[in-house]
Amino acid sequence: MQGPILDGEHCFVLSSQWIKNPKILSEDESLAEICRRYFSSHGPATIADLQWWSGLGVGQIKRGIEILQTLRPTGTSLIREENLY
């Protein structure tokens, strides 16, 4: 992962050196988290947008969205509804 800048150059570090207590997520939790982060920072966006950016498959993205929709109040979607199906 990208680390500090030393002498004007970006350095790289092992993630284990910077992340002392990593959060371990299940596959479903990971899909929901990547969807949440992407749509929160880039939304409103489409599934195709996230697919291009992440390299995830459409089925994986839809699963992440399904999980997110169970956690978010109705009417607060960051995903373009016309692109969900």
ABEGO torsion letter per residue (X at the ends): XBBBBBGGBBBBBBAAAABABBBBBBAAAAAAAAAAAAAAAAOBBBAAAAAAAAGBBAAAAAAAAAAAAAABBBGABABBAAAAX
